[in-house]
Structure formats: structure tokens, C-alpha cells
Amino acid sequence: MVKVRHSLIAALGILLCAGPLGAQTPTGTVTGRVLDRSSQRPLPGVSVGVEGTDNVTVSGADGRFILTNVPAGLRRITASSIGYAALQQDVTVIAGESANLEFMLETEALALDALIVTGYGTQRRLAITGSVATVNADAANVGVISSANDMIQGRVAGVHMTVNNGEPGAGVQVRIRGGTSISASNEPLYVIDGMPIDNVPTEPRGIGIDSDPPLSRNPLALLNPSDIESITILKDAAATAIYGSRAANGVVLIQTKQGSPGAVSIEYDGYIASSTAANTLDLMTGAEYRQFVQDLVSAGETRLATRLANMGSADTNWEDELLHTGITHSHNVSFAGGSQSTRYRASLNYMDQEGVVISNGFERIQGRLNAAHDAFGGRLRLGLNLSSSHMINDYLPYENTGGFEGGVFTNMVIYDPTRPVMFTDPATGEEVFYEQFCTSTGCTPQRLEQRNPVALAEQVADEGKTTRTLGNVTAAFDLFPGLTAQMNLGADRSNGIRRTYLPRSSPVGAQFEGRARQISRDLSSLTLQTFLTAQRRLFDAHDVELVAGYEYNEYSTNEFGAEGQGFSTDAFGYYNLGGGNTLVKPFSWAEESKLVSFFSRANYSLADKYFLTGVLRYDGSSRFGEGNKWALFPAISASWRLSEESFLQGRWFSDLRLRAGYGLQGNPAVPPYASLITLGPGGNYVFGETPVTGIAPTRNANPDLKWEETSQFNVAVDWGFSDNRFNGTIEYYVKNTSDLLLEVPVPQPALVATRLENIGKVKNQGLEISVNAPVLTGPSLSWQAGLVFAAERNEVVDLGGRTSLQSARASGQGQSDTWTQRILPGHPLGTFFGPVFTRVSTETTAAWVPGQQLFRCATASATCINGETRQPTGADYTVIGDANPDFTVGLNSQLNWGRFDASFLVRGEVGQDVFNNTSLVYATKGAVLQGRNFLKSALDDGVGIDEPAIYSSRWIEDGSFIRLQNLTLGYRFPLPGLNLRQDARAYVSFDNLLLLTDYSGYDPEVHTAAEGLAVRGVDYLNYARPRTITTGIRLAF
Amino acid sequence: MTIKRTTRRHSMDKARITTAAFCGLLLATQGCTDLSETPLSAITPDNFYRTEQEVLGGLASIYNGLQGSLWGYYNFSEITTDELIVPTRGNDWFDGGRWLEMHRQTWTASSPAAEDINGTWNNAYTGIARANVLLGVLPDIAIANKAVVDAEVRTLRAFYYYMLLDMFGGVPIVETTEIAERPRNTRQEVFNFIESELNAVRGALPLQWPSDQHGRMTQGAADAILASLYLNAEVFTGTVTTGGLQRGTARWDDAITVADRIINSGAYSLAADWHDNFSPDNHLSPENILVVKSIAQAGFGWNEHFLYRALHYNSGAGGAWNGFSTLAETYYAFDTLSIQTLPVPGTNRTADILISNDERHKVFLAGQHYHVFTGQPVLDRAGTPLFFTPQIQDETQAAENEGVRIYKWPADPNFTGQWHGNDVAYFRLAEIYLIKAEALNELGQPAAAMQIVNMLRERVFDPDKPATETTQAEVRERIRKERLFELAAEAKRRQDLIRWDRFTLPWAFKAGGDPWRILMPIPQTQLDANPMLEQNPGY
């Protein structure tokens, strides 16, 4: 799209000034060289052409080019290459002579003249008055990048990204300038080639193994990262207001690569990667466990005498049995080319990713075709972006939250290490998975509360498949010089299916005699945008641009599922639901919603020194109450380019800009029909001995339901030295979110205990600093470094009079309804609340005996002695932690030395607390009384074996960390036997190579699935994060 | 109808897109900005409750709250008393301390147990709200049995108010569907409302439903609620201050009148075998008056069946929770034939197992535990024979075999998942007799009361063992014991202890409680949602 727009403006220029060219004009030649401005290295493969003609060539390995048959006269020559800002130079061509030109291209991020996509159009970087960051996709596309999100991580200040866990294809949580909403979505709006994406899971949830199933995987996986040209992140209200009601959490604009005029270029890039778990939990081995029980029995613990006698003889490390080296490979082929009037790029990608845990993975095949055509001498410009992807998710049956029993990870921790993985069934002589129902007479499958985790992983089949097609067509037509009408029509359709089978032979399927389920989910969204753009320069120095348009979005979801139980064989798997004796009632639901908008933007600039932007967007959503469906989102912003003022000109700064902006944004993330009373099946009862399906209200009406509104104020300084080779930005912002969408209890009687209401206020403020600097520059050695820093403070200002809301339900046995966080006015979201642990008692008093956990207590009583108690009550609960970091930093660096290149990315977060829910539940020796294993850290904690797991400050840990996220080493080499535009690069890349932290769990960077509102920083049995080594090659012909 | 609707929708889709395209050309039309919503897979009350079948669906959802009451209302009626305790067993059942808090009576409006208190409040009020929706549309629809449905719904609503009255005292009385902040009505007003509603509608209710409608509200059910209301009138119309209860007016005569109305209605008789009232096919029992219905089918039974709360993981009913136990003092309170002292496997201790000639003592599981279906001895999770001991050494660190279990509703051999077919009676004829006996004794007729008591004892003792008390004070104690024996674990204990001024006395694992704890606190969640609510004294 960038390229389309480049040529759009170029074509416009011709229409406005050049006039028709003579057919018989004499010609001359233009020769020259293209260099990288910072490294001074020659740039091969740069497209160089005469504007307004099909006369295009490409620079060679030495950066040189020759353009022949250039009509004589004043000509504008354009040089463009991916990752660099296009550059134009005017040259006078004299018939029969050769003119010489040298192009010094700047990487796009630095060039002030570069056009930045800002939503419904582009703007020159220097004219942007809002907070906008760009990521150069080529620089960020290193290591195993399975999703576009990976390219943002650590590279943009104020963008915080957490991958859910180490699962292949895992979802990500992206926060731009923090979460502002408590219960509505905090995810940004993604816009791919102008199409807003409805970023909801494309696959239904699976069957949980006695607790919640794994999270849905990343819906953005539909994009092939190799197809991405640039990512633009709109952070403040001034930049995002044009997206109005969907913009409160920021906007991520993704542009895919387009073809450029010239000879066909063919590219292959591929890699193979090997991943292993970066960290393990320290569990008791079989020998240690046996010894532990032996010691207890010797010490007089009679309850374990039988267990000791019945212990197994194996020494199984269940974690080792479940982990393996996961191999990922990816292949990407693309070709691109075209003439000045028709350009295309096509690509095909295949990726197969194995998890570091056995029996799960992610596979994707994806194709894309982007094409553009200019007609009527460039007055009409057409574009097509079309991609289709097929994704196969092989899920591991583990649990994200959980209670008493569990899936793979719970059982990995608790399963008796003295038991073997496999067992020879004496009845049949066959090797089967060992389960507790196996005895000397054979194995009789039945429900068990402890399950062989390897068997769970291997036996339970849980698969998701999604086919998703995303496409849009664009048309731009110049009605008059300076006035363009544009249209963008797009559709996004996905079909996802989730199929699960719990076999008869497994302790989780035995109780159903096999349980098979299929659920399909169809999502479709339709977008139509039409808008007019007018551009005019008035009185020499005044530039005005106006955009006005209309947008229509329609969304629909359909889900259908059916389930069979009671199979006589496991042979049908999930394919033949009717093969079971019992069919569970099928279920289905459907919903639709619409979003309709009118938008306009005005840009004004005076002498490239003073800039002013105003935005108005009027959005209407079907999801809100009558009378509150429409809302207006205005924004205004301005910048002043101090460096152009005479008092600063020629001094220190090559660029110095002051920006300020203010605007309103909305968050419409409420489900459809949220304002209406609806009735649905529910509240069953029995009359006689006959079941009657009840019809019960499922929602209270709230005709006042409206938008969650965020106002944001942003002030920034952009600076650059020595031709902007040193540059950076300092920004400060305040975000106030009011009318929070909160599901709150309503006065009773009410049909449902809670209702979605607009209540309360949250405030975010933050400081963002980013610096780019060349450490070294030279023709053969260059070193560029970038630093991003962000500090954010979040505060709940008001909860509509409520004193607090409970959040973050703890997971695990004995933790039912234990809330670990509270949303409290005056405190940030993610505030841990509970008793303060003081120590483990070693003495006997009236209130406790040795080995019991003691907590701080406020009021002296029979159970509160010297400020300590073992029965903390409500009054003893207090704030015990904050899940938000004090600040985050990212440091990226790129080194080029001759043919070698090296880059690294380091990220750090400091000061956040993490609740180690895994330790709370599994670092308890009492597990031995239930025949369960536990974490070795419990061995010497002094706690008695009868002491329950009690949530307290004991389990809140410092989660600060520094991570070497990526290190890549590359080498460029010429391909033998080919010349001209050949380019080959081989690289080796390391992901998650090093993690420095005091945190005792797998990884302090946690995604939280715990139940509750705005939960942050809870770690429970996550899928281990991998450490990955990738080797790859990229060839371009 | 569905097909028509789909077709219309389809063409609407096309129309909308075309309209949108025109809007795009800035030709503003109505369609450009039409944002009206029509739910697809859900319905709105505007187009529902029009046929008898639809009304039945609405009715089922109101009855459904009875099942919900078997968690919150049931647990508070039992765990707060000497009938049940949920000890912490290693990593099991700590749950933030809520269970011990219930037993120790140390809850507050926002402590861990407050969530259960809130659930109890919400469950009753959801039933009331659903009833109000149906009562609101009933006048406008034409169905054959409108008067009966009206009476049935109002009886159910009165029963939900009865639960609120019992737990919280005065609560807002609401008969409309509007969500609004409202002050509390007084306890007397709620009492009067329940009484007048039941008296107004009982005449319209059938004496009995045909067997395919068994379980719906009857005259007997309405009378049973009234009988209990009158039995507890002194409490229910009394005033609670931080000093405790100031009793209201007694209604013993009314209790007897209503009890007699049930006894003489001809609709009920005592089951020959006492256990028939609890068995999986207990819908056949002639004794049960107001029941919570269950069948052994997923989604239609008692999923959180009491037997799961009590039984051990290895008991054989498809998993269980190994939680709720009774106190030794309650276990030993029954008539004793002999005591067997047995060694407790895996320990050096012994346990005293009580052998009783009272059939009703058989609900207790003590000593070696046996698989509920096969009868085979059960092992605990360490592989030791599972032996339930009456004594619990330490309620904060109980072993998995400690505590006698109450197994009154035996597992259904046809159970599905964790769904069993046993109905649970909130009122059965035996209690109506005991209500009458208590009222007679309080009115100075101990002999007549003892006649009733011994009629009930006759069924459960073989050979017969009539009680012999004579004075009013003695008979009062006898009736109190019989209510424990007869109605153990039937959600009566809290109410009974409050009526007898014993709720805040000390018993095992509980120090003496504050006198104002006879009322539960209004949960903080509700105070936040409705600032017009005033908290109960003491909290």
C-alpha cells in the first residue's frame, strides 16, 4: 500500500504539473549509484525509475544503475527499496548525453520525508502531530517469528507484549500504554492493509480436563510475518481518534509488501529451528520421594506405612518425559514485479512448529497475492490484497486454571515419581500406559483423580483447524487535481473447528466410556470504507489536507457443536459422534453486530514549521442501549518544528519538534445484545420424573449502556542530531478512562445477579523515551543501537462508590473461591491483597504448634499473639504486592561488518510482583498424604506435612528480569554463477538465550488466565517457554 | 417460524450491504445508520411466555432456584451448627478459610464466607425476580390453568422470601421487575407478606398433582411453609439487636391449625420404611410434601448432591469430595445399644463406634467404609483401609478419614456423571407432626405432644422404644432431640437452634458466638449495589 500511495502521489504530481509528454522527444541517459546513507555501503536491488513512465531499472551489486531512453528535459528520478525511504531527485536530461546522480537512501525509520500510514491515508513523518511509532519489519523479522506481534516486542516504547506461554501458536496479550479497561478488552485494534480486523479466537474452546482448557491460540497467526512490510503503532488519542470507538487501546497498522516496478524478483527464505524448555520446575525424583516417605515412617508417621509398602520401584522424572526438543521449520517463497502501471507480489508460506512438550504443535500454510493497477494515466488506482491461510492447532490437554484434578501439567507435578510411564498389562501382555487402575491382574479403565501425564498428552486428541480468508479491494480515483475519492471493500471470513476425543482407555475418558466433541465456529466480518481526500497548497506556504468518509462494519458469529459419549471402541476418535450410545444435546448460538462511522480529518501545515491536525469521528454501534448507540470522538493535535526556526537553524539539532495532542477514544468491547433482556435455555427442572428445559432470563436490561471513554493527553519532543542519525523521542501521556464497562452486582431482586454498567474511572500516565544512535559508522563497519524505555503508572480512581472488587481467583486444590487481588480505588489494577506471612512457627504456644504458617494480625486476641496468628481474618488482609513493573526497557542493536551482520534485542522489566500460584499449591509436603509429588523447594521450608496451602505474601515474588530475547548473526554472500541482483544471507539466531531473574517459577513473564477482572501477574502451571536456535537462509534473485 | 425468519434475515443481509454501498456514496438514507438489534439465538420477553409450553419453561426456571438453595441456604443451615463441619484436610478444603469460618461463626460481610452468603441472597432473589417476570406477563396471556400457575408462582416466591427471612431478617419486598435501590422491609412485614400470599393462593393450588407433574406446589406445600412460619413466629417477628433476639408473638395455635390441615388432608401419610424418604426413588414416598426434584440425568438432578460433599474419593459414586463431617457429639447423641472400640488402621489409636437401635442412626458412616455399590471395603489414598472416626483431632489439619459422614440420601445406581435421582424434601409429614408436637407442648399439652413423638419413634425402633418424658420441660428436650434424630442434615438445624436460643452456644471447634449472629450479615456486595440497605446489628 505504501508503494501504491507513492506512485499515487507521483502520478498526481504529473497530472498537476507535467501535462502530456510528447511522443517523439529525443532521449538521453541517467547513470548513477545508490548508497546507504549511514553505512555508505552500495545498495543493490534498488528500483530506480523515471516518474510517470514505465522506464525502470534496478541497481546492481555495486549499487550502480543505468537508465536509458530518458526523454530530454527536466525529469524526476525515484529510487526506492524496501526498508528505505523513497527518494526523488530532479535532473535535466540532455538529448544524447548522460547525466549522473547519486542517491543516499536512509532507512525508513529515520527519514523525515518518509510517508507513514496513519489510517485512511498517509502522512509525512515530519507532519505527524500524534504519537506514532513504526517498526521496520525486515529488521524485526529475526528468529522464529510465528506472528506479527513478535516483531513489536521490545522495539516500541509503551507497547507491552506478553506471549501467553511457550505453546506453539500461543496467543499474545498486547498492551499499548497499559490496560485502561477493567472488564472490557484491552487489546489494540489491528488494521491490515486498511482492513480493521475483528481479533477474536477463530476456534472454540476445547473440553477442559476438570478445569479450564488451554487458551485459544493467536488469531493473528493468519499473517505470514515475511509478508509484512511495516508495522505502525498509533499510541495517543491524536493519532488513533480517526479509528474512534475502537481506538482506546491503541491501533496497530500492518502493511504487507507490495510489488514494485521492474524485473521479477524471486525470494526464498526458510529456517529450521530447534527449541527446548528454557527452564524446569524442580520436582522430587523417585528416589528422593521414596526416601522422604521412608524418613517420615521411621519418624513415626503411621499414616504412610501402607504407602511406603506399596510404592513403585521406578524413578520417573515426569517433566523430562513430557519435554522434548521441538523442531520448527518454515519456508517462504515469493515473487514480485510488474510495470509502472501494474504491480504484483505473490507469496506462499509453510510453517510447522513443534512444542517443547510432546504431542502438540502448530502448522500453517498461507498464500497471499497483492496486486495494484493504475489506469487512465494514473487517475484511477486499483489495489487487491488477498490472503488465505489454513492453520492446524494440535492442542495439549493441559489446564490454565484449575481445581482438584487436572490435565498434563498438574499431573506432571503431582504424579508419583516411583511409577513407570509404561506397564505390561498382565492380562494381554501388551505395553500400555501405566495408570493407577493397573494391578497385577490387568488394567480396568475408570475415572481417577491422578492421571499419567504422558498418557494424557498422547491419548487425548484435541485439534483445532481454521481456514481464514482475508481480502480487500481498494480503488482511488482523482476526481479533480487535489481531490481523490477512495473506496475500500473487504471481507474476513474464518471457519474454525475444534475436535476433541477423550478415549475410553484414559482415566479422563473412562467415566464417559469415551467422549467425543466437535464444535465449529464461523466468523465473518465485512468492511466498507468510502472517503474523499482533498489536498491543496494555498498562498505558497499553507498546506491543507482534508479527509472525510463513511465506514460500515458488520460482524457475525455462528457456533455449532455436538457431542457423543459411550463408545464401544476408541477407533472412531472424534470422527463419528453417532458411534456413541449417548448423544449430548447439540448446541449452537449466533450473534450479529454492526458498527457505522462517519469520520473526518484536517491537516494544516504552515511552511513545514507549524502543523495542526483535527479529527472528528462519529461512531454508532448496535451493541449499546437505545439512545446511547452513537458517540463523537474528537481529537486535536499540533506540532512545532523548532529546528526550522531561525534562532535554532544551523545549531545542534538537525530536527527538533514539539508535539502536543488531546483526544477522546472509545472502547466498544461489549458483547452484542448486552443492553437487552434476553432469555435462553437455563434453569432446568423436573416435573414428575420428566425433565423440563427452563427458559430463564440470562441478562438484565441496561438501556443506559454506553461507550467506555478514554481521554488522552500527550506531549512529546522529537529530536535529531547530525542529519538525524542520532534521533529520539520523549513522550509523556495521561489517559483517563471513565464510564468503565463493569459487570457489577445490581440491587436485588434482579433476573441475573450482575449487569454490565458504565461505572468508575481508571487513570494511566506514563513516560516513554526512545533513542536511536549510530555507535559506529563507516563504509565497512557500522553499528546502530536503539533504546526504548517506558514507565507507566496505573490507578483505579473510582468504582462508582464501591469499596472494592475482588479479582484473580487462585487455582488449585483447596483454593476454591480464594481471591488474590482486589481492585481498590487509589491502587493500580493488579494489586495483590491478602494476609502477610511472617514465618513458620518453631515453637508451641496456645494458638499454634511448630510447622504452622504464621501471619501478621492487627488486633490482639486468643489467636493473635504478639502480632502473629495462624488464623488471619478479614481485618488482617492488606495490600501485599503490585503486579505492575516500575519500568520496562528494550535495547536493540544492529552491527554490520563487511559481509557480516549481528543484531540483538535485550528486554528488561523491573519492580513487578508475581503471585507464584504454582508454588502455593505444589510446594506443600502434605501432598505426600494424598500420594502426590511436590516441588523440592518444600523439603526444607520447615512447614509440617498437615499444613494446608494458604495464600499469603509468602507466594508473592519479585518478578524483575532481564532477558536476552534474541541474538542473530548473519553473513551475506554472492551466489556463484549468478550476478546482478543476487543476494544471499545465511543466519543463525538464538531466542530467549538468557534470562536473569530471582523469580523461582518457570518464567516471571506471565500471562494470566485466572478468573476475575483485570487480572495481572498470576503464574499457574504455564506451558514452559522455549529457548530456540534457528538457522536460516534468504535468497533473492 | 424459524425457517421464515432465516429467509427474511438472508435477504436482509443483502439489502443491508447494498444500503451500505449507497451510504458510501454519501447518499444518506435511513439504512446508513440503522443500528437496531434483534438477537438470533436468544429471545426477549416481548415475544415469550405466550403458550402453556413456554410458561412451563418459565416455571421450570423459577423452580430451579430450589436446587440452588441446596448449596448456600443448605450449607448455612447445617455447617453453622453442631450437625456439620468441613475440616481442612491437608491441602483439601481450606478454600481461604471459609468453611471453618462458617462453623466457627466468625464470618463478616466481606470475609471469605461472605461470598457464600451473597450466593444465598442472590439465589433466593433470582427466583423472586423470575417469578415477578412471569407474574407480570400472566394477566395478558391466555392459558387454561392461569389461576393455578399464578398460585404456584406466588407460593414459590413466598418460599424464597421465607429463606431470606430466615437468613437475613427483613429484606426488600418487591413485586415488580424494575431493578432499583430499595430499603429493607421489616421482618414483621416480610412475615406478613409471606403469610398473606400463602393464604391468598393456597385455595387455588391442587391438593395433589398427577404423577407426571409431581413436585409442583400444592396446598400441602403452602401449608407446610405456613406451619414452619408459625413455628418460628417468635423469631421471625422478633427484633435482633447486638444484645440478641427480642422475641415476637408466638403463633402456636396457628401452627397446630395448619399442621392439622396437612395431616387431615388425606394427601400424605408416613412412609412405612423411614429410609424410603431419601432413596433414589423417593418421589414415591407418600410423606414428602415440598421437595427439590432430581432425576439421574445430566442437567436435571442434584449435581452438588449432598452425598458427594460427604463421601470419600474412593467411595465408588464416581468421585466425591471427602469434606463434610458431623461432630462426635451429634453422632453420639443417639440412642445407644452398645459401643464397639475398634483400632483405627494406620494409627495407634482406637475409635468408639456407636451401635444404635434407632434406624435413623444408620445415616452415619463410621468405622470401616464400604464401596457404596459393591460393598467392598474402601482404602484411603495412601492405601490404608478407610476408617471414619467420630473424633476429629484438629479441624485445621484433619486426616482424610476423620469425621463421621452423613449419608442420608444413598447413591443412585443409575447415576449419570454426578447426577442422582434422589429428591430432597424441605418439608415432609414427619416434620409437620413434630411442629404440631412442639406447638402442643408449648401450649401446655405435653402428653398430646408425646403421643406424636412416640408415633414417629415407633417406625424407627424395633423393638419399639417409646420415650417416657412427662413434664413440659422434659418433653421440650425430647422434641428437640427428636428433631435432631429425625431431621439431621435436612437444613433445619440452624433455624431450630435459633428458636431454642442455642445457636450461639459453644460446641466442638466453635467458641460461644455473638448473640447477634442469629442473623447473617447483608453481604458487602449487596450493600455496595444497593446503598439503601442497612446492615444487620453487630456486623
Contacts between the chains, C-beta under 8 A, distances in Angstrom:
chain1	res1	chain2	res2	distance
A	302	B	346	5.4
A	302	B	347	5.4
A	302	B	348	6.5
A	303	B	346	5.1
A	303	B	347	7.0
A	303	B	382	6.0
A	303	B	384	6.9
A	303	B	399	6.5
A	304	B	382	6.1
A	305	B	346	6.5
A	305	B	384	7.6
A	306	B	346	6.4
A	306	B	379	7.9
A	306	B	382	5.6
A	306	B	383	4.2
A	306	B	384	4.4
A	307	B	382	4.3
A	307	B	383	5.6
A	307	B	384	7.9
A	309	B	383	7.7
A	310	B	383	4.8
A	404	B	92	7.9
A	447	B	318	6.2
A	447	B	319	6.1
A	449	B	313	6.0
A	449	B	319	6.8
A	487	B	24	6.7
A	511	B	318	6.2
A	511	B	417	7.8
A	526	B	17	7.0
A	528	B	17	7.9
A	528	B	20	5.3
A	528	B	21	6.6
A	528	B	24	5.5
A	529	B	24	7.6
A	530	B	24	3.5
A	530	B	25	6.8
A	530	B	26	7.4
A	550	B	23	5.7
A	550	B	24	5.5
A	550	B	26	6.6
A	550	B	32	7.4
A	552	B	20	4.0
A	552	B	23	6.5
A	552	B	24	7.1
A	552	B	32	7.8
A	554	B	16	7.0
A	554	B	17	7.8
A	554	B	20	7.8
A	584	B	298	7.5
A	588	B	41	6.7
A	589	B	40	7.7
A	589	B	41	4.0
A	589	B	42	7.9
A	590	B	40	4.2
A	590	B	41	4.9
A	591	B	39	7.4
A	591	B	40	6.1
A	591	B	41	7.1
A	592	B	40	6.5
A	593	B	37	7.6
A	594	B	35	6.0
A	596	B	23	8.0
A	596	B	32	6.7
A	596	B	33	5.8
A	596	B	35	6.6
A	620	B	33	6.0
A	620	B	35	5.1
A	621	B	35	6.7
A	622	B	35	4.2
A	622	B	36	7.1
A	622	B	37	5.0
A	623	B	37	7.5
A	629	B	35	4.8
A	672	B	37	6.8
A	672	B	39	7.6
A	673	B	37	5.9
A	673	B	39	4.7
A	673	B	42	6.6
A	675	B	37	7.9
A	676	B	37	6.7
A	676	B	39	6.7
A	676	B	44	6.1
A	677	B	44	6.1
A	677	B	45	5.7
A	678	B	39	5.4
A	678	B	42	3.8
A	678	B	43	6.8
A	678	B	44	6.0
A	679	B	42	6.5
A	679	B	43	4.9
A	679	B	44	6.9
A	679	B	45	6.4
A	679	B	48	5.7
A	680	B	41	7.5
A	680	B	42	4.9
A	680	B	43	7.3
A	682	B	61	6.7
A	682	B	64	7.9
A	683	B	60	6.3
A	683	B	61	3.2
A	683	B	62	7.6
A	683	B	64	3.6
A	683	B	65	7.7
A	683	B	130	7.4
A	684	B	60	6.1
A	684	B	64	6.3
A	684	B	299	5.3
A	684	B	300	5.3
A	685	B	59	7.8
A	685	B	60	3.9
A	685	B	61	7.4
A	685	B	63	4.1
A	685	B	64	5.2
A	685	B	66	7.9
A	685	B	67	7.5
A	685	B	293	6.4
A	685	B	300	7.4
A	686	B	215	6.4
A	686	B	293	3.9
A	686	B	294	6.6
A	686	B	295	5.2
A	686	B	300	5.3
A	686	B	301	7.8
A	687	B	56	7.6
A	687	B	60	7.4
A	687	B	212	7.2
A	687	B	213	5.1
A	687	B	214	7.3
A	687	B	215	6.0
A	687	B	216	6.1
A	687	B	293	7.4
A	688	B	209	7.9
A	688	B	210	7.8
A	688	B	211	6.0
A	688	B	212	3.8
A	688	B	213	5.4
A	688	B	214	4.9
A	688	B	215	6.9
A	689	B	212	7.8
A	689	B	214	7.5
A	689	B	283	6.5
A	689	B	295	5.6
A	690	B	212	6.3
A	691	B	295	6.5
A	691	B	297	5.9
A	691	B	299	7.5
A	691	B	300	4.2
A	692	B	56	6.0
A	692	B	57	6.9
A	692	B	59	7.9
A	692	B	60	4.2
A	693	B	57	6.3
A	693	B	60	6.9
A	694	B	57	5.7
A	694	B	58	7.5
A	694	B	59	7.9
A	694	B	60	3.6
A	694	B	61	3.6
A	694	B	63	7.8
A	694	B	64	5.4
A	695	B	43	7.6
A	695	B	48	6.8
A	695	B	54	6.8
A	695	B	57	3.6
A	695	B	58	5.7
A	695	B	60	7.6
A	695	B	61	6.1
A	696	B	58	7.8
A	696	B	61	3.6
A	696	B	64	7.1
A	696	B	130	6.3
A	697	B	45	7.3
A	697	B	129	7.7
A	697	B	130	6.8
A	697	B	133	6.6
A	698	B	42	6.7
A	700	B	179	6.1
A	744	B	529	6.9
A	745	B	118	7.9
A	745	B	525	4.9
A	745	B	526	6.8
A	745	B	528	7.0
A	745	B	529	4.2
A	746	B	179	5.3
A	746	B	529	5.6
A	747	B	179	6.1
A	747	B	180	6.2
A	747	B	181	5.0
A	747	B	182	6.6
A	747	B	526	7.7
A	747	B	529	5.2
A	747	B	530	3.7
A	748	B	121	6.6
A	748	B	122	6.6
A	748	B	125	3.6
A	748	B	126	7.9
A	748	B	128	7.8
A	748	B	129	7.4
A	748	B	172	7.6
A	748	B	526	6.7
A	748	B	529	7.8
A	748	B	530	7.4
A	749	B	125	4.1
A	749	B	126	7.2
A	749	B	128	4.3
A	749	B	129	3.9
A	749	B	132	6.7
A	749	B	172	7.9
A	749	B	174	5.2
A	750	B	125	7.0
A	750	B	126	7.4
A	750	B	129	5.4
A	750	B	179	5.1
A	751	B	126	7.0
A	751	B	129	4.9
A	751	B	130	6.6
A	751	B	133	6.8
A	751	B	177	7.8
A	752	B	126	7.2
A	753	B	122	4.3
A	753	B	126	6.7
A	755	B	179	7.4
A	801	B	528	7.0
A	801	B	531	7.1
A	802	B	528	4.4
A	803	B	524	7.1
A	803	B	528	6.4
A	812	B	91	8.0
A	813	B	91	4.9
A	813	B	92	6.1
A	814	B	88	7.5
A	814	B	90	7.9
A	814	B	91	4.6
A	814	B	92	5.3
A	814	B	93	6.1
A	814	B	94	4.3
A	814	B	95	6.0
A	815	B	94	7.5
A	815	B	95	6.6
A	815	B	96	7.4
A	816	B	95	4.3
A	816	B	96	7.7
A	817	B	95	6.2
A	817	B	96	6.4
A	817	B	98	6.9
A	817	B	112	7.0
A	817	B	115	5.5
A	818	B	95	6.3
A	818	B	96	4.0
A	818	B	112	7.3
A	819	B	96	7.6
A	870	B	396	7.7
A	871	B	97	7.2
A	873	B	106	6.7
A	873	B	108	7.7
A	873	B	111	6.6
A	874	B	108	5.2
A	874	B	110	6.0
A	874	B	111	4.2
A	874	B	112	8.0
A	921	B	91	7.3
A	924	B	90	7.9
A	924	B	91	5.7
A	926	B	90	3.9
A	926	B	91	5.4
A	927	B	90	7.8
A	927	B	91	6.5
A	929	B	90	5.3
A	929	B	381	7.4
A	929	B	382	6.5
A	929	B	399	7.6
A	929	B	400	7.3
A	930	B	90	6.6
A	930	B	91	7.2
A	930	B	92	7.9
A	930	B	381	4.9
A	930	B	382	7.8
A	930	B	400	7.7
A	931	B	381	5.2
A	931	B	382	6.3
A	931	B	383	7.9
A	944	B	397	7.8
A	945	B	90	7.8
A	946	B	90	6.1
A	946	B	394	7.6
A	946	B	397	3.6
A	946	B	399	8.0
A	947	B	397	6.9
A	948	B	88	5.0
A	948	B	90	6.3
A	948	B	91	5.6
A	948	B	92	7.8
A	948	B	94	3.9
A	948	B	396	7.6
A	948	B	397	7.6
A	949	B	91	5.4
A	949	B	94	6.7
A	950	B	94	6.4
A	950	B	97	8.0
A	951	B	96	7.0
